[in-house]
Amino acid sequence: MNLGLAGKAAIVTGGSRGVGRACAASLLREGARVMISARDTTRLEATRAALGEQTGGEVRAIAADLARDVDAKALIDATLKAFGHLDILVNSAATVIPADFVSLTEERWAGIFEQKLNGYVRCLRYAIPPMRARRWGRIINISGVAAREGGSRTIPVGLNNAAVLNLTKSLAWALAPDNILVNAVVPHIIDTDRQDETMRAIADLTGRPEAEIRKERVAELPLGRMGRPEEVGDVVAFLASERTSFVTGAAWHVDGGAAHGI
Ligand SMILES: NC(=O)c1ccc[n+]([C@@H]2O[C@H](COP(=O)([O-])OP(=O)(O)OC[C@H]3O[C@@H](n4cnc5c(N)ncnc54)[C@H](OP(=O)(O)O)[C@@H]3O)[C@@H](O)[C@H]2O)c1
């Protein structure tokens, strides 16, 4: 199947590692030109070089802290300058990990959406106008299974992911007249640094050994193993492609069957 991604210009936030890096790799393998961004410049540059070597694609990088509106704007401006236009935005950057609700102070609670949602919103604010101008766009927001399922420790994670799903659906309606398609991908237990942090956080919160938590969480998955970042990346590339031209406002699970509802 030809995905029709050759020459498309894409941004992947959080592209220096984990799911974002895999999304960038999948898009590059299909011939898209990709701008990756993250805060840590050393890791970002190492990933840029590695992705270029592994895929032979045109990959660029710019450091951005998406807690800052000015950085989000600079990311989109730099992409437009480098590639001439913008076709695809993959929102993946986040720092959200489980926490105990009662111990969330007023200050941490007030900042809860800074861990994920607000960075997505900042990128959307600046990415939509250039897509609108060309009447073509694909936006893929990475959410997570905690969006749909309650959990005793997943309130910060779940609230961010649920807000991302709602935003995705609303933007799908709002941007359909501009031929900009907006979808979410819903991963769960993907083998990344953040997943390691999640396992450690749950171990700390419960006072149980991390190895035990890991074994238990993986055993709960119908497929019985962690997901690989590239298994998310390939679904994202498909959703970004010409082959999904009648798909918008959808949430695609890449969760090993974990979600109880459909
Ligand atoms: N892994 C899973 O099992 C899983 C499950 C459900 C949902 N998800 C979602 O999938 C997405 C990616 O998760 P992941 O597991 O790949 O995480 P990860 O391994 O921790 O990678 C996160 C990426 O985001 C960047 N980032 C974080 N905060 C940023 C900020 N303020 N500004 C700019 N960049 C920032 C990080 O780079 P720097 O630190 O250098 O900035 C890194 O590149 C997230 O939205 C996450 O919620 C993951």
The ligand as a Gaussian input file, in Angstrom:
#p B3LYP/6-31G(d) Opt

LIG

0 1
 N        4.498000       4.613000      27.086000
 C        3.237000       4.266000      27.318000
 O        2.940000       3.147000      27.724000
 C        2.126000       5.253000      27.086000
 C        0.831000       4.868000      27.460000
 C       -0.213000       5.759000      27.252000
 C        0.036000       7.002000      26.682000
 N        1.314000       7.352000      26.345000
 C        1.521000       8.682000      25.771000
 O        2.419000       8.601000      24.679000
 C        3.141000       9.846000      24.575000
 C        4.630000       9.552000      24.554000
 O        4.968000       8.856000      25.743000
 P        6.365000       8.107000      25.872000
 O        6.116000       6.905000      26.685000
 O        7.024000       7.999000      24.560000
 O        7.147000       9.177000      26.789000
 P        8.734000       9.431000      26.971000
 O        9.492000       8.218000      26.628000
 O        8.882000      10.005000      28.345000
 O        9.027000      10.596000      25.912000
 C        8.451000      11.839000      26.106000
 C        8.970000      12.805000      25.057000
 O        8.365000      14.085000      25.268000
 C        9.385000      15.087000      25.432000
 N        8.840000      16.111000      26.343000
 C        8.350000      15.932000      27.586000
 N        7.944000      17.100000      28.106000
 C        8.174000      18.053000      27.165000
 C        7.972000      19.455000      27.107000
 N        7.472000      20.159000      28.143000
 N        8.315000      20.118000      25.978000
 C        8.834000      19.441000      24.929000
 N        9.059000      18.110000      24.934000
 C        8.735000      17.423000      26.043000
 C       10.578000      14.298000      25.982000
 O       11.829000      14.910000      25.752000
 P       12.517000      15.900000      26.833000
 O       12.344000      15.265000      28.175000
 O       13.918000      16.043000      26.378000
 O       11.744000      17.182000      26.714000
 C       10.467000      13.019000      25.140000
 O       10.961000      13.252000      23.838000
 C        2.717000      10.692000      25.772000
 O        1.700000      11.558000      25.391000
 C        2.170000       9.650000      26.744000
 O        1.243000      10.189000      27.654000
 C        2.364000       6.505000      26.545000

